[in-house]
């Protein structure tokens, strides 16, 4: 076929453009109701062979703290935000946004930051000054390192159980996570505020042997990890947090903090996890539009946190495409519009094929 014949066989550009527009519209309608981060719950039971005492410096050592943080006499939800000393901007943003919520439904809320130390004396001095200024930093005397997160989290549990004796629930989270604390309170009230609880985005996964989260066979020979709740945001009841801290002295140390605490330690405890609704690993564009419904979103920078918070306070200032979307996220309600969209797209595609065939 010559060049001219090939050109004649090309579909009408206007129809192609229209098809692209309709396809984009279909995505806009489909995504909010369909793309949900849901996982299937299952557990392997208490058959793991991971129980032993190996890391005396991690499981038994009582770390010291330099802090000026205090807890009020009664806290319903205590958010402990794990933070690196150099994440001052992220902490400042959280204080001015989602961390600025102090109560919901007459339930007191408190936020604290857990930070370690670095080799830079200047940074450590800045952290000490920030702690004195805001009074919300728990500074643990250990060097910051990603692979020290388990030890750091256990240190946070140690400090909280010793200094915040009247909290009911603990939200362990990170500085790169956006949390809607009132939604967490509503969720806890909806399940009856149990005295024992582990909740988050919980599932099992295959054991990685390569990459950032690689696990050596000597650490865990199994092909799958126990069901665990992802580290960016999970909730422990007060009594559960105390139980986990005590049990950690008898469970082999594991570098992946969330797998260790809400996986191996939880299995030894015998408690089953409860799924946290509206948790997202990332912040897709449609969940930005439904910021009122979100509970926790991971992988957000300070600018995105500020934007989500602004839209939560001023819904009328959301982008136009947000205001055009339905306010619900139920697949049953979105499906009719999505089916219609797909039918129109199919008809346009068939029309393009017919025109191409005639040429």
C-alpha positions in Angstrom: 0.0 0.0 0.0 1.4 3.4 -1.0 1.7 6.4 1.2 -1.4 8.1 -0.2 -3.4 5.0 0.3 -2.2 4.8 3.9 -3.2 8.4 4.5 -6.6 7.8 3.0 -7.1 4.8 5.4 -6.5 7.0 8.5 -9.6 7.7 10.6 -11.2 11.1 10.8 -9.0 13.2 13.3 -12.1 14.8 14.7 -13.7 11.5 15.6 -10.4 10.3 17.1 -10.3 13.5 19.2 -13.9 13.0 20.3 -13.1 9.4 21.2 -10.2 10.5 23.4 -12.4 13.1 25.1 -15.1 10.5 25.9 -12.5 8.0 27.1 -11.1 10.6 29.5 -14.5 11.3 30.7 -15.1 7.6 31.3 -11.9 7.5 33.4 -13.2 10.5 35.4 -16.4 8.8 36.2 -15.1 5.3 36.7 -12.1 6.0 38.9 -13.7 7.4 42.0 -16.1 4.5 42.4 -13.9 1.6 41.3 -10.3 2.3 42.2 -10.3 1.7 45.9 -7.4 0.3 47.8 -9.1 -2.8 49.3 -7.3 -5.9 50.3 -8.5 -9.4 51.1 -8.0 -10.4 54.7 -6.4 -13.8 55.5 -4.1 -15.1 58.2 -1.8 -18.0 58.4 -2.5 -18.6 62.1 0.1 -18.9 64.8 2.3 -21.3 62.8 5.3 -19.0 62.4 8.7 -20.2 63.6 9.9 -16.7 64.2 9.8 -16.6 68.0 13.1 -16.3 69.8 15.2 -13.8 71.6 18.0 -12.4 69.4 18.4 -8.6 69.6 19.0 -7.8 73.2 20.0 -4.3 72.4 16.8 -3.8 70.5 14.2 -5.7 72.6 15.5 -5.2 76.1 17.3 -1.9 76.2 15.5 1.0 77.7 16.3 4.0 75.6 16.6 7.5 77.1 14.7 10.5 75.9 15.3 14.3 75.6 11.9 15.9 75.4 9.6 18.5 76.7 6.4 16.8 75.4 3.5 16.1 77.8 0.2 14.4 77.6 -3.1 15.8 78.8 -4.9 13.8 81.5 -7.4 12.3 79.1 -6.8 11.5 75.4 -9.1 9.5 73.1 -6.8 9.4 70.0 -3.1 10.0 70.4 -1.3 10.4 67.0 2.4 9.6 67.2 4.1 10.8 64.0 7.5 9.3 63.3 9.7 12.0 61.8 13.3 12.6 60.8 15.1 15.5 62.5 15.5 17.3 59.2 11.8 17.2 58.3 11.0 20.5 60.0 8.9 21.7 57.2 6.7 18.6 57.2 6.2 18.9 61.0 5.3 22.6 60.7 2.8 21.8 58.0 1.2 19.1 60.0 0.9 21.4 63.0 -1.0 23.9 60.9 -3.2 21.4 59.1 -4.5 18.0 60.1 -2.5 18.0 63.4 -4.2 21.1 64.5 -7.4 19.2 65.3 -7.7 18.9 69.1 -11.1 17.2 69.5 -14.0 15.6 67.6 -17.3 14.6 69.0 -16.0 15.8 72.4 -13.2 13.3 72.1 -9.8 14.8 72.9 -7.0 14.4 70.3 -3.3 14.8 70.8 -0.4 14.8 68.3 3.2 14.1 69.1 6.3 13.7 66.9 8.9 11.0 67.6 12.4 11.9 66.3 15.8 10.5 66.8 19.2 12.2 66.5 21.7 12.7 63.7 25.5 13.2 63.7 25.1 16.9 63.0 25.3 19.0 66.2 23.5 21.9 64.4 20.5 19.8 63.5 20.3 18.3 67.0 20.4 21.8 68.5 17.6 22.9 66.1 15.5 19.9 67.2 16.1 20.7 70.9 15.0 24.3 70.2 11.9 23.1 68.3 11.0 20.8 71.2 11.1 23.7 73.6 9.1 25.9 71.3 6.2 23.5 70.6 6.4 21.0 73.4 5.3 18.2 71.1 8.6 16.4 70.3 9.7 13.1 71.9 13.4 12.9 71.1 14.8 9.4 71.5 18.6 9.1 72.0 19.4 7.0 69.0 20.7 7.7 65.5 18.1 8.0 62.8 18.2 5.3 60.2 15.5 3.7 58.1 16.5 0.2 59.4 16.2 1.4 63.0 12.4 2.1 62.6 11.5 -1.0 64.6 13.7 0.1 67.5 12.4 3.7 67.2 8.8 2.6 67.2 9.3 0.4 70.3 11.0 3.4 72.0 7.9 5.4 71.1 5.6 2.8 72.7 7.8 2.8 75.7 7.6 6.5 76.2 3.8 6.6 75.6 2.9 3.8 77.9 5.0 5.5 80.7 3.9 9.1 80.1 0.5 8.9 78.5 -1.4 6.6 80.7 -4.9 7.7 79.9 -5.0 7.6 76.1 -7.5 5.1 74.5 -6.1 4.7 71.0 -2.7 5.3 69.4 -2.4 6.2 65.7 1.1 5.5 64.6 1.8 7.4 61.4 4.6 9.2 59.4 5.3 12.7 58.3 4.6 11.8 54.6 1.1 10.7 55.5 -2.1 12.8 55.5 -4.6 11.9 58.3 -8.1 13.0 58.8 -8.3 12.6 62.5 -12.1 13.2 62.9 -12.6 10.3 60.4 -10.4 8.1 62.5 -12.5 9.0 65.6 -15.7 8.3 63.8 -14.4 4.9 62.7 -13.3 4.0 66.2 -16.7 5.0 67.6 -18.5 3.0 64.8 -16.8 -0.2 66.0 -17.5 0.4 69.6 -14.1 1.7 70.8 -12.8 -1.8 71.7 -10.2 -2.2 74.4 -8.1 -4.4 72.2 -7.5 -3.4 68.6 -5.1 -3.4 65.7 -6.4 -1.6 62.6 -5.0 -0.3 59.4 -4.6 -1.3 55.7 -3.8 -5.0 56.5 -2.8 -7.8 54.3 -0.2 -10.4 53.7 2.4 -10.3 51.0 5.2 -12.4 49.5 8.6 -12.2 51.1 10.8 -9.9 49.1 14.3 -11.2 48.6 15.6 -8.2 46.8 15.2 -4.4 46.9 14.6 -1.9 49.8 12.4 -4.3 51.8 14.4 -7.5 51.1 14.3 -10.1 53.8 17.2 -12.6 54.2 16.4 -16.3 54.6 18.0 -16.2 58.0 15.5 -13.5 59.1 12.4 -15.2 57.8 12.6 -18.4 55.6 8.9 -18.4 54.7 7.6 -17.4 51.3 5.0 -15.1 52.7 4.9 -12.6 55.6 2.2 -12.7 58.2 -0.8 -10.4 57.8 0.4 -6.9 58.9 -0.9 -3.4 58.8 1.0 -1.0 56.6 3.3 1.4 58.6 2.2 4.8 57.3 -1.0 4.6 59.4 -2.2 2.0 61.8 -4.2 2.2 65.1 -3.5 0.3 68.4 -5.8 0.3 71.4 -4.0 1.3 74.7 -4.0 -2.2 76.1 -2.8 -3.6 72.8 0.1 -1.2 72.6 1.1 -2.2 76.2 0.8 -5.9 75.3 2.8 -5.5 72.1 5.6 -3.7 73.9 5.9 -6.5 76.5 5.7 -9.3 73.9 8.4 -7.7 71.8 11.0 -8.9 74.3 10.1 -12.5 73.2 9.7 -12.0 69.5 12.8 -12.1 67.2 13.7 -8.6 66.0 12.8 -7.7 62.5 13.9 -4.6 60.6 10.5 -3.9 58.9 8.7 -2.2 61.7 5.1 -2.7 60.5 5.7 -6.4 59.7 7.3 -6.9 63.1 4.9 -5.1 65.3 1.5 -5.7 63.6 2.6 -9.0 62.0 4.8 -11.2 64.1 4.1 -9.6 67.5 0.4 -9.5 66.7 0.4 -13.2 65.7 2.0 -14.0 69.0 -0.7 -11.9 70.8 -3.4 -13.7 68.9 -5.5 -10.6 68.0 -6.9 -10.3 64.5 -6.5 -7.0 62.6 -9.5 -4.8 61.5 -9.5 -3.1 58.2 -9.3 0.7 58.3 -11.6 2.3 55.7 -10.5 4.9 53.2 -6.8 4.3 53.4 -4.7 5.0 50.3 -1.1 4.3 49.5 -1.0 7.3 47.2 -3.2 10.3 46.6 -4.9 9.8 43.2 -6.6 12.8 41.8 -10.1 11.6 42.6 -9.3 11.1 46.3 -8.2 14.7 46.4 -11.7 15.5 45.3 -13.2 13.4 48.1 -10.9 14.7 50.8 -13.8 14.7 53.3 -14.0 10.9 53.0 -10.3 10.1 53.4 -8.8 8.6 56.6 -5.1 8.3 55.7 -3.1 8.9 52.5 0.6 7.9 52.2 3.3 9.5 49.9 2.2 13.1 50.3 4.6 16.1 50.5 3.9 19.2 52.7 2.5 21.0 49.7 -0.1 18.3 49.1 -0.9 18.1 52.8 -1.6 21.8 52.8 -3.7 21.5 49.6 -5.9 18.7 51.0 -6.4 20.5 54.2 -7.4 23.7 52.4 -10.0 21.8 50.3 -11.3 20.2 53.5 -11.9 23.6 55.0 -13.1 25.3 51.8 -14.9 22.7 49.6 -16.2 25.4 47.2 -12.6 26.1 46.2 -11.9 22.6 44.8 -11.0 22.4 41.1 -13.8 22.3 38.6 -13.4 18.6 37.8 -14.0 17.9 41.5 -17.2 19.8 41.6 -18.5 17.9 38.5 -18.0 14.5 40.1 -20.7 13.0 42.2 -20.2 13.4 45.9 -20.4 9.6 46.5 -17.8 6.9 45.8 -20.2 3.9 45.6 -19.7 1.8 42.5 -23.4 1.1 42.3 -24.2 4.8 41.8 -21.4 5.5 39.4 -21.8 2.4 37.3 -24.7 3.6 35.1 -22.9 6.7 34.0 -19.7 4.6 33.4 -21.6 2.1 31.3 -23.1 4.8 29.2 -19.7 6.4 28.8 -18.2 3.1 27.6 -21.1 2.5 25.1 -20.6 5.9 23.6 -16.9 5.2 23.3 -17.6 1.8 21.7 -20.0 3.4 19.1 -17.4 6.0 18.3 -14.7 3.3 17.8 -17.0 1.3 15.5 -17.7 4.5 13.5 -14.0 5.2 13.1 -13.5 1.6 11.9 -16.4 1.9 9.4 -15.1 5.2 7.9 -11.6 3.7 7.6 -13.0 0.7 5.8 -14.9 2.8 3.3 -11.8 4.7 2.4 
